Amino acid sequence: MSDNRILVVEDNPDLLDMVNRYLRQWKFAADPFNDHLEALAHFKENPGSYSLVIIDIKMPQMNGIDIAGAMQRAKPDIKIILMTAYDVIPDDLESNLLIAKYKDILKKPFRLLEICNAVKKQMQTAS
């Protein structure tokens, strides 16, 4: 079972480290991945290990929305938080992901409290 473990996917190593530290400060268990394709392969091999995924939208080769969609197909009840510094069109997001909602996107730069509140909110919602 997932035991509320979080998979974090961010191609910027400094931001990945910061998010991972934030989550640890709030006692969340997280597995950080800098390589999105490696993260996707790991998730597909271990979908039951995670209850939440935090994914950057803008990444090389495959965007975060596509990665989140692939993860959602592997585990339909996975909770997803997307983060980005860019504007996202709500219709693009919601037509590609059934679970993630535009209002739940974390806009960079964000503070410790913002990411932790977003995680708590997702962990408390029913699957």
Backbone as CSV, one residue per row, in Angstrom:
resi,resn,N_x,N_y,N_z,CA_x,CA_y,CA_z,C_x,C_y,C_z
1,MET,0.843,-1.192,0.000,0.000,0.000,0.000,0.883,1.249,0.000
2,SER,0.310,2.373,-0.353,1.092,3.587,-0.592,1.656,4.240,0.659
3,ASP,0.971,4.132,1.780,1.442,4.756,3.016,1.717,6.246,2.829
4,ASN,0.915,6.920,1.987,1.016,8.358,1.732,2.372,8.800,1.201
5,ARG,3.010,7.974,0.407,4.295,8.310,-0.202,4.054,9.203,-1.418
6,ILE,4.974,10.131,-1.651,4.853,11.106,-2.724,6.008,10.945,-3.716
7,LEU,5.687,10.965,-4.999,6.693,10.972,-6.058,6.773,12.403,-6.576
8,VAL,7.966,12.983,-6.577,8.161,14.362,-7.027,9.012,14.341,-8.299
9,VAL,8.522,15.005,-9.348,9.216,15.034,-10.634,9.456,16.489,-11.022
10,GLU,10.716,16.878,-11.062,11.110,18.258,-11.382,12.483,18.207,-12.032
11,ASP,12.626,18.802,-13.234,13.902,18.734,-13.943,14.934,19.739,-13.450
12,ASN,14.535,20.715,-12.657,15.478,21.669,-12.080,15.986,21.089,-10.753
13,PRO,17.263,20.696,-10.666,17.775,20.029,-9.464,17.640,20.869,-8.184
14,ASP,17.827,22.179,-8.297,17.716,23.034,-7.108,16.279,23.083,-6.598
15,LEU,15.341,23.224,-7.507,13.939,23.260,-7.107,13.485,21.897,-6.581
16,LEU,13.954,20.830,-7.212,13.632,19.482,-6.736,14.115,19.293,-5.303
17,ASP,15.323,19.730,-5.036,15.878,19.622,-3.685,15.062,20.455,-2.695
18,MET,14.663,21.659,-3.103,13.885,22.517,-2.227,12.523,21.882,-1.900
19,VAL,11.833,21.380,-2.912,10.531,20.747,-2.691,10.688,19.538,-1.778
20,ASN,11.706,18.736,-2.026,11.955,17.557,-1.194,12.219,17.959,0.260
21,ARG,13.007,19.012,0.459,13.271,19.493,1.832,11.992,20.011,2.494
22,TYR,11.189,20.750,1.742,9.910,21.249,2.271,9.047,20.086,2.749
23,LEU,8.934,19.071,1.909,8.086,17.929,2.270,8.623,17.207,3.501
24,ARG,9.918,17.049,3.569,10.521,16.396,4.750,10.293,17.209,6.024
25,GLN,10.373,18.532,5.912,10.119,19.381,7.080,8.727,19.162,7.633
26,TRP,7.794,18.846,6.758,6.412,18.622,7.177,6.127,17.133,7.347
27,LYS,7.191,16.324,7.394,7.096,14.887,7.695,6.391,14.074,6.613
28,PHE,6.491,14.517,5.357,5.980,13.725,4.248,7.111,12.872,3.694
29,ALA,6.809,11.647,3.312,7.793,10.760,2.688,7.739,10.980,1.179
30,ALA,8.871,11.333,0.586,8.892,11.646,-0.843,10.086,11.008,-1.534
31,ASP,9.865,10.644,-2.794,10.937,10.146,-3.659,11.115,11.152,-4.779
32,PRO,12.240,11.889,-4.784,12.465,12.907,-5.818,13.104,12.313,-7.081
33,PHE,12.641,12.780,-8.231,13.208,12.370,-9.513,13.490,13.605,-10.355
34,ASN,14.721,13.706,-10.840,15.126,14.792,-11.724,14.845,14.435,-13.180
35,ASP,14.850,13.155,-13.490,14.621,12.661,-14.842,13.174,12.177,-14.947
36,HIS,12.382,12.861,-15.751,10.963,12.548,-15.847,10.674,11.181,-16.455
37,LEU,11.486,10.739,-17.413,11.273,9.421,-18.009,11.611,8.306,-17.013
38,GLU,12.644,8.527,-16.224,12.992,7.579,-15.164,11.877,7.537,-14.111
39,ALA,11.346,8.688,-13.772,10.253,8.761,-12.794,9.024,8.010,-13.306
40,LEU,8.696,8.189,-14.567,7.538,7.509,-15.146,7.740,5.999,-15.143
41,ALA,8.920,5.545,-15.531,9.205,4.102,-15.523,9.114,3.553,-14.105
42,HIS,9.685,4.270,-13.151,9.633,3.840,-11.746,8.186,3.770,-11.264
43,PHE,7.402,4.774,-11.591,6.008,4.794,-11.155,5.239,3.614,-11.754
44,LYS,5.437,3.354,-13.039,4.728,2.250,-13.697,5.087,0.900,-13.076
45,GLU,6.312,0.772,-12.578,6.726,-0.463,-11.904,6.197,-0.540,-10.478
46,ASN,5.890,0.610,-9.879,5.499,0.672,-8.466,4.279,1.566,-8.233
47,PRO,3.202,1.417,-8.997,2.083,2.359,-8.842,1.443,2.309,-7.453
48,GLY,1.461,1.165,-6.813,0.867,1.033,-5.489,1.685,1.661,-4.383
49,SER,2.878,2.107,-4.702,3.755,2.706,-3.691,3.429,4.177,-3.432
50,TYR,2.609,4.777,-4.269,2.385,6.217,-4.172,0.901,6.569,-4.083
51,SER,0.625,7.579,-3.269,-0.735,8.104,-3.201,-0.815,9.490,-3.841
52,LEU,0.336,10.113,-4.102,0.357,11.452,-4.674,1.601,11.631,-5.531
53,VAL,1.424,12.374,-6.632,2.541,12.729,-7.508,2.540,14.242,-7.664
54,ILE,3.716,14.855,-7.526,3.895,16.282,-7.777,4.786,16.390,-9.011
55,ILE,4.282,17.059,-10.057,4.981,17.065,-11.343,5.076,18.482,-11.894
56,ASP,6.266,18.819,-12.371,6.458,20.073,-13.103,5.827,19.895,-14.484
57,ILE,5.138,20.905,-14.965,4.491,20.806,-16.272,5.493,20.930,-17.410
58,LYS,6.418,21.869,-17.306,7.344,22.159,-18.411,8.646,21.369,-18.228
59,MET,8.800,20.309,-19.036,10.011,19.490,-18.988,10.407,19.099,-20.408
60,PRO,11.658,18.727,-20.608,12.107,18.347,-21.951,11.487,17.012,-22.386
61,GLN,11.311,16.839,-23.668,10.859,15.612,-24.316,9.392,15.265,-24.081
62,MET,8.903,15.382,-22.859,7.523,14.997,-22.547,7.034,15.942,-21.465
63,ASN,5.906,16.608,-21.680,5.481,17.566,-20.663,4.821,16.862,-19.475
64,GLY,4.727,17.585,-18.386,4.213,17.021,-17.145,2.770,16.566,-17.227
65,ILE,1.972,17.233,-18.067,0.579,16.816,-18.231,0.524,15.429,-18.866
66,ASP,1.377,15.185,-19.866,1.421,13.861,-20.499,1.923,12.798,-19.524
67,ILE,2.937,13.157,-18.737,3.461,12.214,-17.739,2.387,11.893,-16.704
68,ALA,1.709,12.928,-16.230,0.643,12.716,-15.249,-0.461,11.839,-15.836
69,GLY,-0.796,12.058,-17.098,-1.804,11.226,-17.752,-1.387,9.773,-17.818
70,ALA,-0.111,9.521,-18.138,0.399,8.145,-18.180,0.364,7.512,-16.795
71,MET,0.691,8.296,-15.772,0.637,7.784,-14.402,-0.806,7.500,-13.993
72,GLN,-1.704,8.355,-14.437,-3.115,8.172,-14.126,-3.670,6.910,-14.789
73,ARG,-3.182,6.596,-15.974,-3.613,5.355,-16.632,-3.074,4.140,-15.886
74,ALA,-1.865,4.259,-15.320,-1.284,3.151,-14.550,-1.964,2.981,-13.200
75,LYS,-2.427,4.093,-12.609,-3.115,4.064,-11.318,-4.208,5.133,-11.346
76,PRO,-5.422,4.757,-11.738,-6.495,5.743,-11.940,-6.821,6.614,-10.729
77,ASP,-6.545,6.149,-9.531,-6.896,6.961,-8.359,-5.728,7.795,-7.824
78,ILE,-4.642,7.880,-8.587,-3.487,8.655,-8.120,-3.874,10.140,-8.024
79,LYS,-3.445,10.769,-6.971,-3.679,12.203,-6.798,-2.497,12.940,-7.416
80,ILE,-2.791,14.063,-8.053,-1.768,14.778,-8.820,-1.767,16.256,-8.462
81,ILE,-0.573,16.780,-8.223,-0.367,18.222,-8.091,0.608,18.620,-9.193
82,LEU,0.207,19.576,-10.005,1.085,20.098,-11.049,1.672,21.416,-10.576
83,MET,2.909,21.678,-10.976,3.543,22.952,-10.640,4.156,23.540,-11.902
84,THR,4.095,24.860,-11.994,4.625,25.516,-13.181,4.858,27.000,-12.917
85,ALA,5.756,27.562,-13.689,5.980,29.008,-13.666,5.271,29.649,-14.863
86,TYR,4.655,28.827,-15.698,4.031,29.302,-16.933,2.513,29.281,-16.825
87,ASP,1.864,29.985,-17.739,0.409,29.955,-17.789,-0.049,28.639,-18.421
88,VAL,-1.145,28.124,-17.895,-1.732,26.892,-18.405,-3.177,27.188,-18.776
89,ILE,-3.596,26.671,-19.915,-4.984,26.850,-20.339,-5.824,25.793,-19.622
90,PRO,-6.810,26.225,-18.835,-7.608,25.265,-18.059,-8.190,24.128,-18.898
91,ASP,-8.682,24.427,-20.110,-9.280,23.382,-20.938,-8.254,22.337,-21.364
92,ASP,-7.010,22.757,-21.646,-5.958,21.813,-22.013,-5.684,20.844,-20.869
93,LEU,-5.630,21.379,-19.679,-5.355,20.556,-18.506,-6.494,19.582,-18.241
94,GLU,-7.692,20.086,-18.126,-8.803,19.251,-17.698,-9.265,18.274,-18.776
95,SER,-8.939,18.523,-20.051,-9.292,17.554,-21.090,-8.287,16.408,-21.134
96,ASN,-7.094,16.618,-20.568,-6.067,15.582,-20.580,-5.965,14.805,-19.277
97,LEU,-6.405,15.393,-18.187,-6.322,14.732,-16.885,-7.693,14.721,-16.238
98,LEU,-8.080,13.589,-15.748,-9.391,13.474,-15.128,-9.386,13.950,-13.683
99,ILE,-8.239,13.855,-13.017,-8.193,14.143,-11.589,-7.664,15.543,-11.292
100,ALA,-6.572,15.932,-11.900,-5.970,17.234,-11.604,-6.862,18.354,-12.111
101,LYS,-6.974,19.396,-11.341,-7.800,20.537,-11.697,-6.940,21.792,-11.784
102,TYR,-7.337,22.705,-12.638,-6.593,23.938,-12.851,-6.370,24.698,-11.549
103,LYS,-7.361,24.743,-10.679,-7.251,25.497,-9.425,-6.223,24.885,-8.473
104,ASP,-5.810,23.649,-8.726,-4.842,22.981,-7.857,-3.402,23.086,-8.350
105,ILE,-3.153,23.851,-9.399,-1.790,24.014,-9.902,-1.014,24.924,-8.965
106,LEU,0.179,24.508,-8.604,1.074,25.350,-7.804,1.856,26.247,-8.753
107,LYS,1.718,27.537,-8.568,2.443,28.491,-9.401,3.796,28.806,-8.768
108,LYS,4.860,28.635,-9.549,6.203,28.966,-9.076,6.402,30.471,-9.187
109,PRO,7.117,31.074,-8.311,7.695,30.480,-7.100,6.622,30.342,-6.015
110,PHE,6.719,29.290,-5.244,5.777,29.090,-4.154,6.551,28.979,-2.850
111,ARG,5.833,29.124,-1.759,6.444,29.050,-0.439,6.180,27.683,0.187
112,LEU,6.919,27.397,1.210,6.791,26.136,1.942,5.338,25.859,2.300
113,LEU,4.670,26.815,2.873,3.295,26.610,3.315,2.364,26.275,2.154
114,GLU,2.586,26.880,0.991,1.725,26.621,-0.164,1.816,25.176,-0.631
115,ILE,3.035,24.661,-0.764,3.167,23.282,-1.238,2.662,22.297,-0.184
116,CYS,2.941,22.563,1.061,2.494,21.652,2.116,0.974,21.663,2.253
117,ASN,0.356,22.828,2.109,-1.108,22.892,2.144,-1.721,22.155,0.956
118,ALA,-1.104,22.278,-0.211,-1.604,21.564,-1.391,-1.508,20.054,-1.185
119,VAL,-0.401,19.593,-0.611,-0.232,18.163,-0.344,-1.256,17.698,0.682
120,LYS,-1.402,18.435,1.767,-2.388,18.058,2.788,-3.792,17.979,2.201
121,LYS,-4.138,18.948,1.367,-5.468,18.972,0.747,-5.689,17.711,-0.093
122,GLN,-4.684,17.353,-0.893,-4.807,16.160,-1.741,-4.860,14.874,-0.915
123,MET,-4.083,14.820,0.142,-4.052,13.615,0.979,-5.369,13.432,1.718
124,GLN,-6.080,14.529,1.984,-7.343,14.438,2.727,-8.535,14.154,1.835
125,THR,-8.411,14.374,0.520,-9.545,14.130,-0.358,-9.695,12.644,-0.628
126,ALA,-10.919,12.222,-0.739,-11.204,10.803,-0.991,-10.786,10.453,-2.403
127,SER,-10.322,9.248,-2.588,-9.930,8.785,-3.917,-11.141,8.534,-4.783
